[in-house]
Amino acid sequence: MKKTSLYEIHHAHGATFTDKYEGWQLVGHFTESYQEHQAVRDSVGVIDLSHRGRLRLTGSDRAAYLHRIISNDVEGLAVGEGNYATILTNRGKIIADMKVCVFEGAIGLETNAETTSILYQELDKYLIADDVDIEDFTERTGALGVHGPKSAELLKHAYGFDVRDLPEYHSVVDEIDGRRIVCVRANETGELGYNLCTASESIEWLWDTILTKGRAFSAELVGLTALNSLRVEAGIPRYGAELGDSIFPGEAELENAISYEKGCYIGQEIVARMKYRGHPNRLLRGFEIAEDIPPQNGDRLLDGDKEIGWITSALVSPTFDMPIAMGYVRTAFTDEDNEVEVETETGRVKAKVQLLPFYLRDA
């Protein structure tokens, strides 16, 4: 069982751990998940994200090489810029998704723990004569999420980062007390948010300083249970739930992961055909559940006796105090407020289709 560099510190804070993330023992929650969820909605939460995969590409051909492999533009990105992308099968289905960040002399990729190894293997598979080196930096680095409406103020107070107007996926890099910190704007909760990365030997220092400075902003420790409920309310698909190798990007409406101008990449023809010549047979939607107990992931969606989709994520929303879910449903049923049924282990329950996201903070 793998552990992050902060495991002992989490243990000392009374964390309850979960082993649901690809062989990692990670924090499920520190206190009550509802309380942690509300801290991110109201102020700011700090989350250990060190288990996520971090790859680094170097070499003179790195941008051109990656540009022809993944679904979004790379060659058009300047230092400090980034975007969201996928790597696809030749049939246009999702192998992995990633955040792309361009640094001086390197390109960084962040992906889920579940897809770190397969992303590395897929990228390595297409290396022929390119001047590119691919390194897995996951265990040599650590990462923290700082998310919530006060996150930018906290980072300015703690490190002098002026990041409130930083576009999503863009980054700033600085050296503080001899330690290099990368700060990337990241929407993972429906709130203002940033992910910080540093060397593994500096992650405890980063954790301590952000929590010490965070007291003035009512910062709280947050586990992955609350991060997941925040994600679902914000309608953000996750690999292993909404995304996988049976899903086309168009079905998940990942328009922000696709460049339709860059030319060929693996799976491009299928993605373009679905965009311009046809349409997906199913789409990702939200569902309000009419019962008190949320369905299970994988429960079937029905229209009468006809199967029309399935649930991918479900929980009781702390913000709305009701069961909500995400899932795929056939295109004919994707309009808002359409009524469908979910086949649960205790019987059928009614559900109402909702456009995502459930939660969107007022500007």
C-alpha positions as CSV (number, residue, x, y, z in Angstrom):
1,M,0.0,0.0,0.0
2,K,1.5,3.3,-1.1
3,K,1.4,6.4,1.2
4,T,2.1,10.1,0.6
5,S,4.9,11.9,2.4
6,L,2.3,13.5,4.6
7,Y,0.8,10.2,5.9
8,E,2.2,10.4,9.4
9,I,1.2,14.0,9.7
10,H,-2.4,13.1,8.6
11,H,-2.4,10.2,11.1
12,A,-1.4,12.6,13.9
13,H,-4.3,14.9,12.9
14,G,-6.7,12.0,13.4
15,A,-7.4,11.3,9.7
16,T,-9.6,8.4,8.6
17,F,-8.0,6.7,5.6
18,T,-9.4,5.0,2.5
19,D,-7.7,2.6,0.1
20,K,-10.0,3.2,-2.9
21,Y,-7.4,5.0,-5.0
22,E,-5.2,2.6,-7.0
23,G,-3.2,1.1,-4.1
24,W,-2.8,4.4,-2.2
25,Q,-3.8,4.8,1.5
26,L,-5.2,8.3,1.4
27,V,-7.3,10.5,3.7
28,G,-11.0,10.0,3.4
29,H,-11.8,12.6,6.0
30,F,-10.3,14.4,9.0
31,T,-13.5,15.5,10.8
32,E,-17.0,15.3,9.2
33,S,-17.0,15.2,5.4
34,Y,-20.0,17.6,5.5
35,Q,-18.0,20.1,7.5
36,E,-15.0,19.8,5.2
37,H,-17.2,20.3,2.1
38,Q,-18.7,23.4,3.6
39,A,-15.3,24.8,4.5
40,V,-14.4,24.8,0.7
41,R,-17.8,26.4,-0.2
42,D,-17.4,29.1,2.5
43,S,-13.7,29.8,2.9
44,V,-10.8,27.5,2.0
45,G,-9.8,23.9,2.3
46,V,-6.4,22.2,2.0
47,I,-6.2,18.8,0.4
48,D,-3.2,16.4,0.0
49,L,-3.1,15.5,-3.8
50,S,0.4,13.9,-3.7
51,H,-1.0,10.6,-5.0
52,R,-1.8,12.1,-8.4
53,G,0.5,11.2,-11.3
54,R,3.0,13.8,-12.4
55,L,5.0,13.3,-15.6
56,R,7.6,15.6,-17.0
57,L,8.6,15.8,-20.7
58,T,11.9,17.4,-21.7
59,G,13.9,17.5,-24.9
60,S,13.8,19.8,-27.9
61,D,10.9,17.9,-29.6
62,R,8.7,17.7,-26.5
63,A,6.0,20.2,-27.7
64,A,5.7,18.9,-31.3
65,Y,5.7,15.3,-30.1
66,L,3.0,15.8,-27.5
67,H,1.0,18.0,-29.9
68,R,0.5,15.1,-32.3
69,I,-0.4,12.6,-29.6
70,I,-3.0,14.3,-27.3
71,S,-6.3,15.9,-28.1
72,N,-5.6,19.5,-27.3
73,D,-3.1,22.1,-28.6
74,V,0.4,22.1,-27.2
75,E,2.5,23.9,-29.7
76,G,0.4,27.1,-29.2
77,L,1.0,27.2,-25.5
78,A,3.6,29.6,-24.1
79,V,5.6,29.2,-20.8
80,G,3.1,29.5,-17.9
81,E,0.1,28.5,-20.0
82,G,-1.7,25.2,-20.0
83,N,-4.9,23.3,-20.8
84,Y,-6.9,20.1,-20.3
85,A,-6.5,17.2,-22.7
86,T,-7.1,13.5,-23.2
87,I,-5.1,10.7,-24.9
88,L,-7.4,8.5,-26.9
89,T,-7.5,5.1,-28.5
90,N,-7.4,5.0,-32.3
91,R,-11.2,4.6,-32.0
92,G,-11.5,7.9,-30.2
93,K,-12.1,6.6,-26.7
94,I,-10.5,8.0,-23.5
95,I,-7.4,6.2,-22.2
96,A,-6.5,9.0,-19.8
97,D,-7.2,12.7,-19.1
98,M,-4.6,15.2,-17.9
99,K,-3.8,18.8,-17.1
100,V,-1.0,20.2,-19.3
101,C,1.4,22.9,-18.0
102,V,4.2,24.4,-20.0
103,F,7.3,25.4,-18.0
104,E,10.7,26.7,-19.0
105,G,12.5,23.7,-20.6
106,A,9.7,21.2,-19.8
107,I,6.1,20.2,-20.1
108,G,4.3,18.9,-17.1
109,L,1.3,16.5,-17.1
110,E,-0.9,15.8,-14.1
111,T,-3.2,12.8,-14.3
112,N,-5.2,10.5,-11.9
113,A,-3.4,7.9,-9.9
114,E,-5.4,5.3,-11.8
115,T,-4.0,6.4,-15.2
116,T,-0.4,7.4,-14.3
117,S,1.2,4.2,-15.5
118,I,-0.9,3.8,-18.6
119,L,-0.4,7.4,-19.7
120,Y,3.4,6.9,-19.3
121,Q,3.2,3.7,-21.4
122,E,1.1,5.3,-24.1
123,L,3.4,8.2,-24.4
124,D,6.5,6.1,-24.4
125,K,4.9,3.8,-27.1
126,Y,4.9,6.6,-29.7
127,L,8.5,7.7,-29.1
128,I,10.6,6.8,-32.1
129,A,13.3,9.2,-33.1
130,D,12.0,12.2,-31.1
131,D,14.3,14.1,-28.8
132,V,12.0,13.6,-25.8
133,D,12.6,12.2,-22.3
134,I,9.5,11.2,-20.3
135,E,9.9,11.0,-16.5
136,D,7.5,9.9,-13.8
137,F,7.9,12.6,-11.1
138,T,5.1,11.4,-8.8
139,E,7.2,10.0,-6.0
140,R,9.8,12.8,-6.2
141,T,7.2,15.5,-5.7
142,G,4.2,16.3,-3.6
143,A,1.1,18.3,-4.2
144,L,-1.6,20.2,-2.3
145,G,-4.9,21.6,-3.4
146,V,-6.0,25.0,-2.0
147,H,-9.6,25.5,-2.9
148,G,-12.4,27.9,-1.9
149,P,-13.4,31.5,-2.3
150,K,-10.6,32.7,0.0
151,S,-7.9,30.5,-1.7
152,A,-6.3,33.4,-3.7
153,E,-6.1,35.6,-0.7
154,L,-4.5,32.8,1.3
155,L,-1.8,32.2,-1.3
156,K,-1.1,35.9,-1.6
157,H,-0.7,36.1,2.2
158,A,1.4,32.9,2.5
159,Y,3.7,33.1,-0.6
160,G,3.1,36.5,-2.3
161,F,1.4,34.8,-5.3
162,D,-0.9,37.2,-7.1
163,V,-3.0,34.5,-8.8
164,R,-6.6,35.6,-8.6
165,D,-6.7,36.5,-12.3
166,L,-4.6,33.5,-13.4
167,P,-6.6,31.6,-16.1
168,E,-7.5,28.0,-15.5
169,Y,-4.6,25.5,-16.1
170,H,-2.1,28.4,-16.2
171,S,0.7,28.5,-13.7
172,V,3.3,30.5,-11.9
173,V,6.6,29.2,-10.6
174,D,8.6,30.8,-7.7
175,E,11.4,29.9,-5.3
176,I,10.5,30.6,-1.6
177,D,13.0,29.9,1.1
178,G,15.1,28.0,-1.4
179,R,12.2,25.7,-2.4
180,R,10.6,25.7,-5.8
181,I,6.8,25.9,-5.9
182,V,4.6,25.5,-8.9
183,C,1.1,27.0,-8.5
184,V,-1.6,26.0,-11.1
185,R,-5.1,27.4,-11.3
186,A,-7.5,24.4,-11.1
187,N,-11.3,24.1,-11.0
188,E,-11.9,20.9,-9.1
189,T,-14.7,22.0,-6.7
190,G,-16.8,24.7,-8.5
191,E,-14.8,27.3,-6.4
192,L,-11.7,29.3,-7.0
193,G,-8.8,26.9,-6.5
194,Y,-5.2,26.2,-7.0
195,N,-2.9,23.1,-6.9
196,L,0.6,23.5,-5.5
197,C,3.5,21.2,-6.3
198,T,7.0,21.0,-4.8
199,A,9.8,18.5,-4.2
200,S,8.8,15.6,-1.9
201,E,11.4,16.8,0.7
202,S,9.6,20.2,0.8
203,I,6.0,19.1,1.0
204,E,5.8,19.0,4.8
205,W,7.1,22.6,4.8
206,L,4.5,23.6,2.3
207,W,1.7,21.9,4.3
208,D,2.9,23.5,7.6
209,T,3.2,27.0,6.1
210,I,-0.2,26.9,4.3
211,L,-2.0,25.7,7.4
212,T,-0.2,28.2,9.7
213,K,-1.0,31.1,7.3
214,G,-4.4,29.7,6.7
215,R,-5.7,30.2,10.2
216,A,-6.5,33.8,9.3
217,F,-8.8,32.5,6.6
218,S,-10.5,29.7,8.5
219,A,-8.7,27.1,6.4
220,E,-9.6,23.5,7.1
221,L,-8.1,20.1,6.3
222,V,-10.1,18.3,3.6
223,G,-10.2,14.7,2.6
224,L,-11.1,12.9,-0.6
225,T,-14.7,12.2,0.4
226,A,-15.5,15.9,0.5
227,L,-13.4,16.6,-2.6
228,N,-15.6,14.0,-4.4
229,S,-18.9,15.6,-3.2
230,L,-17.6,19.0,-4.3
231,R,-16.7,17.6,-7.7
232,V,-20.1,16.0,-8.3
233,E,-21.9,19.2,-7.3
234,A,-19.7,21.0,-9.8
235,G,-20.4,18.5,-12.5
236,I,-16.8,17.6,-13.1
237,P,-16.2,14.2,-14.7
238,R,-13.5,12.0,-13.2
239,Y,-11.6,9.1,-14.8
240,G,-12.8,5.8,-13.3
241,A,-16.3,7.2,-12.9
242,E,-17.5,9.3,-15.8
243,L,-14.5,8.8,-18.0
244,G,-12.9,5.6,-19.3
245,D,-11.9,3.6,-22.3
246,S,-15.6,3.0,-23.3
247,I,-16.4,6.7,-23.5
248,F,-15.9,9.2,-26.3
249,P,-15.0,12.8,-25.3
250,G,-18.1,14.1,-27.0
251,E,-20.3,11.9,-24.8
252,A,-18.8,13.6,-21.7
253,E,-19.0,17.0,-23.5
254,L,-15.3,17.6,-23.0
255,E,-15.2,20.5,-25.4
256,N,-12.4,22.1,-23.3
257,A,-10.2,19.0,-23.9
258,I,-10.4,19.1,-27.7
259,S,-8.7,21.3,-30.3
260,Y,-10.6,21.1,-33.6
261,E,-8.0,23.3,-35.4
262,K,-4.7,21.5,-34.7
263,G,-4.9,18.7,-37.2
264,C,-4.3,15.0,-36.7
265,Y,-3.8,13.3,-33.4
266,I,-4.6,9.8,-32.3
267,G,-8.4,9.3,-32.5
268,Q,-8.9,12.7,-34.1
269,E,-10.9,11.4,-37.1
270,I,-13.6,9.8,-34.8
271,V,-13.8,12.9,-32.6
272,A,-14.2,15.2,-35.6
273,R,-16.8,12.9,-37.2
274,M,-18.9,12.9,-34.1
275,K,-18.7,16.7,-33.8
276,Y,-19.4,17.6,-37.4
277,R,-21.3,14.7,-39.0
278,G,-23.2,13.0,-36.3
279,H,-24.0,13.2,-32.6
280,P,-23.3,11.0,-29.6
281,N,-26.0,8.4,-28.7
282,R,-25.7,9.3,-25.1
283,L,-24.6,12.3,-23.0
284,L,-23.4,13.0,-19.5
285,R,-26.1,14.5,-17.3
286,G,-27.0,15.2,-13.7
287,F,-30.0,13.6,-11.9
288,E,-32.0,14.7,-8.9
289,I,-33.1,11.6,-7.1
290,A,-36.6,11.5,-5.6
291,E,-35.7,9.2,-2.7
292,D,-33.6,9.9,0.4
293,I,-30.9,7.4,-0.4
294,P,-28.7,7.9,-3.4
295,P,-28.3,5.1,-6.0
296,Q,-25.1,3.1,-6.5
297,N,-22.6,3.7,-9.2
298,G,-23.6,1.4,-12.1
299,D,-27.3,1.4,-11.4
300,R,-29.3,1.3,-14.6
301,L,-31.5,4.2,-15.9
302,L,-34.8,3.1,-17.3
303,D,-37.7,4.5,-19.4
304,G,-40.4,1.9,-18.7
305,D,-38.7,-1.4,-19.5
306,K,-36.1,0.2,-21.8
307,E,-32.6,0.6,-20.5
308,I,-31.4,4.2,-21.4
309,G,-28.2,4.7,-19.4
310,W,-26.5,4.2,-16.1
311,I,-25.3,6.1,-13.0
312,T,-21.6,7.0,-12.7
313,S,-21.4,8.9,-9.4
314,A,-24.1,9.4,-6.7
315,L,-24.2,10.9,-3.2
316,V,-26.2,13.1,-0.9
317,S,-25.3,16.7,-1.7
318,P,-24.2,18.6,1.3
319,T,-25.1,21.9,-0.4
320,F,-28.6,21.0,-1.5
321,D,-29.3,18.4,1.2
322,M,-30.7,15.8,-1.3
323,P,-29.4,12.9,-3.3
324,I,-27.9,13.8,-6.7
325,A,-26.1,11.8,-9.3
326,M,-24.2,11.9,-12.6
327,G,-24.6,9.4,-15.4
328,Y,-25.0,8.8,-19.0
329,V,-28.4,8.8,-20.7
330,R,-29.5,8.3,-24.2
331,T,-29.7,11.6,-26.2
332,A,-33.5,11.5,-26.5
333,F,-33.8,11.9,-22.7
334,T,-31.1,14.6,-22.1
335,D,-33.4,17.6,-21.8
336,E,-33.6,19.2,-18.4
337,D,-36.4,18.0,-16.2
338,N,-37.1,14.8,-18.2
339,E,-38.2,12.1,-15.8
340,V,-36.5,8.7,-15.8
341,E,-36.2,5.9,-13.3
342,V,-33.2,4.3,-11.6
343,E,-33.1,0.6,-10.9
344,T,-31.6,0.3,-7.4
345,E,-31.1,-2.8,-5.3
346,T,-34.2,-1.9,-3.4
347,G,-36.4,-1.2,-6.4
348,R,-37.1,1.6,-8.9
349,V,-36.8,5.2,-7.9
350,K,-37.7,8.3,-9.9
351,A,-35.1,10.8,-11.1
352,K,-35.2,14.1,-12.9
353,V,-32.6,15.0,-15.5
354,Q,-30.5,18.1,-14.7
355,L,-28.0,20.0,-16.8
356,L,-24.6,20.1,-15.2
357,P,-23.3,21.7,-13.1
358,F,-25.6,21.4,-10.1
359,Y,-23.6,24.1,-8.3
360,L,-22.3,27.3,-9.9
361,R,-21.0,30.1,-7.7
362,D,-22.5,33.5,-8.5
363,A,-19.9,35.8,-10.0
